[in-house]
Amino acid sequence: MKRYLCTMIALLMVLTACAAPATSEPESTKYIHAPYVSTITAEECFICSESKGTSTGLYWGEDNVGLLNLNTFEVLRIEINRYENGKLVEKQAGFMRTTGMKSGSVFATTDPDRGYSHVRIGGANSSIDAGSIQSHLCQTCLDEINNMHFGDYPPEAYAIVNFTDKTIRPLIQNTTFFGSGNYGVDCEFEDDGNIDLLIFYCPPRYQ
């Protein structure tokens, strides 16, 4: 009887295992991006040509950063350091300023007297359009992005552009903080696709 019960239990275990639905291994989320290949020359590059004929060209050389849409190449200037006619204004502003992009739900509230800006990117979750970025940046500038490590997540279609050294840093979910020249950028990626940025001016101390 005892042997019979053991045999029945073993048979039930085998049948249960056979009836269980097969489970597949979860797919890897590791992002691998194909290197971008430029379709323009350096003379036509958004960065290298100094954006001549556009408002962005007026910002190069400033000790400021901007938010860049890599699909439209619209720039939202973050004017923490205020400039007039290309010269730094070294006095208190006495106000906060809210600015936004023409396309998308993107707004920045900047306090120049305290040296920070809060940027809200509504419903980001957009990938970079290869055709757009390859037709706006030369190969040298694209290689800077190609050489970046994005880990498991694709880069967003938004980036921080530094007006001083002309560098571009795409936003990426696994990087919640990074530096850009004299600026620190704190990133919060929300489940609904919104992105909150806190950009603050933090130049080296005691120089």
C-alpha positions in Angstrom: 0.0 0.0 0.0 2.8 2.3 0.9 4.6 1.6 -2.3 1.3 2.3 -4.2 0.9 5.7 -2.6 4.5 6.7 -3.4 4.0 5.7 -7.0 0.7 7.7 -7.3 2.4 10.8 -5.8 5.3 10.5 -8.2 2.9 10.1 -11.2 0.9 13.2 -10.1 4.1 15.3 -9.9 5.1 14.3 -13.4 1.6 15.0 -14.8 1.6 18.4 -13.1 5.0 19.3 -14.5 3.8 18.3 -18.0 0.6 20.4 -17.7 2.4 23.5 -16.5 2.7 26.1 -19.3 6.1 26.6 -20.7 7.9 29.8 -19.6 10.3 31.6 -21.8 13.3 33.6 -20.7 12.6 37.3 -20.4 13.9 39.3 -23.3 17.0 41.4 -22.7 16.3 45.1 -22.5 19.9 46.1 -23.2 19.9 48.9 -25.8 22.4 48.7 -28.7 22.4 51.7 -30.9 23.7 51.7 -34.4 26.4 54.4 -34.9 25.0 57.5 -36.6 26.5 58.5 -39.9 26.3 62.2 -40.9 24.9 63.2 -44.2 26.3 66.8 -44.0 29.6 68.6 -43.8 31.1 70.4 -40.8 30.2 73.7 -42.5 26.5 72.7 -42.4 26.7 71.3 -38.8 24.3 72.7 -36.1 27.3 72.9 -33.7 30.3 73.5 -35.9 28.7 76.1 -38.2 27.8 78.1 -35.0 24.1 77.9 -36.1 24.5 81.1 -38.2 21.3 82.7 -39.1 19.5 81.3 -36.0 18.9 82.6 -32.5 21.0 79.7 -31.1 24.1 81.1 -32.8 23.8 84.1 -30.4 24.2 81.8 -27.4 27.5 80.2 -28.2 30.2 81.3 -25.7 27.7 82.0 -22.9 28.2 80.3 -19.5 24.8 78.7 -19.9 23.2 75.5 -21.1 20.1 74.7 -23.1 17.6 71.9 -23.6 17.9 70.6 -27.2 15.2 68.6 -29.1 17.3 66.2 -31.2 14.4 65.6 -33.6 13.6 69.3 -34.4 16.8 70.9 -33.2 14.8 73.6 -31.3 16.7 74.9 -28.3 15.3 76.1 -25.0 17.8 78.5 -23.6 18.3 78.2 -19.8 19.5 81.7 -18.9 20.8 81.2 -15.4 23.6 83.6 -16.3 22.0 86.7 -17.9 23.5 88.3 -21.0 22.9 91.6 -22.8 24.5 92.2 -26.1 26.9 89.3 -25.5 28.1 90.6 -22.1 27.4 89.0 -18.7 25.1 91.0 -16.5 26.6 90.8 -13.0 23.7 92.1 -10.9 20.6 90.7 -9.4 17.6 90.2 -11.6 15.0 90.4 -9.0 12.7 88.0 -10.8 12.1 84.4 -11.9 11.3 83.7 -15.6 9.3 80.9 -17.2 10.0 80.0 -20.8 9.0 77.1 -23.1 9.5 75.4 -26.4 7.3 76.1 -29.4 6.8 72.3 -29.9 5.8 69.9 -27.2 5.0 70.5 -23.6 8.3 71.8 -22.3 8.7 74.6 -19.8 11.5 76.0 -17.7 11.2 78.2 -14.6 14.6 79.8 -14.0 15.8 81.8 -11.0 19.0 83.6 -12.1 19.6 85.1 -8.6 19.9 81.7 -7.0 21.4 79.9 -10.0 19.0 77.1 -10.8 16.2 76.2 -13.2 13.4 73.6 -13.0 12.6 72.1 -16.4 9.4 70.0 -17.1 9.3 67.9 -20.2 5.8 66.6 -20.7 5.2 63.2 -22.3 8.8 62.7 -23.5 9.2 58.9 -24.2 10.4 59.7 -27.7 13.3 58.1 -29.5 15.9 59.9 -31.6 15.0 60.2 -35.3 18.2 59.0 -37.0 17.4 61.0 -40.2 17.1 64.2 -38.3 20.2 63.9 -36.2 22.3 62.8 -39.1 21.2 65.8 -41.2 21.9 68.3 -38.5 25.3 67.2 -37.0 28.6 66.5 -38.7 30.4 63.2 -38.2 32.7 64.6 -35.5 29.8 65.7 -33.4 27.9 62.5 -34.0 30.9 60.4 -32.9 30.7 62.1 -29.5 27.2 60.6 -29.2 28.2 57.3 -30.8 30.9 56.9 -28.2 28.5 57.4 -25.2 27.4 54.4 -23.2 23.6 54.2 -22.9 23.4 50.9 -21.0 20.0 49.2 -21.1 17.9 52.2 -22.1 17.7 54.2 -25.4 18.5 57.9 -25.2 15.6 60.3 -25.1 15.1 62.8 -28.0 16.2 65.6 -25.6 19.7 66.6 -24.7 21.6 69.2 -22.7 23.7 71.4 -24.9 26.5 73.4 -23.3 26.9 76.8 -24.9 30.5 77.2 -23.6 32.2 74.1 -24.9 29.5 73.1 -27.5 28.9 69.6 -26.1 25.7 67.6 -26.4 24.5 65.1 -23.7 21.3 63.2 -24.5 19.1 62.4 -21.5 19.1 58.7 -20.5 17.0 56.9 -17.9 19.9 55.2 -16.1 21.7 58.5 -15.6 19.9 60.5 -12.9 22.7 63.0 -12.5 25.5 64.4 -14.7 27.7 67.4 -15.0 28.0 69.7 -18.0 30.8 72.3 -17.6 29.8 74.5 -14.6 26.4 73.0 -14.4 24.9 70.0 -12.6 21.8 68.3 -14.0 19.5 66.2 -11.8 17.0 64.0 -13.8 13.8 62.4 -12.6 12.1 60.0 -15.1 8.5 59.4 -14.3 6.4 56.4 -15.2 4.0 58.4 -17.4 6.9 59.5 -19.6 7.4 63.0 -18.1 10.9 64.2 -17.2 11.8 66.7 -14.5 15.2 68.3 -14.6 16.8 70.5 -11.9 19.7 72.4 -13.5 21.9 74.4 -11.2 25.0 76.5 -11.6 27.9 75.0 -9.6 31.3 76.4 -10.8 34.5 75.3 -9.0 34.9 76.9 -5.5 38.0 78.6 -4.0 39.8 79.2 -7.2 
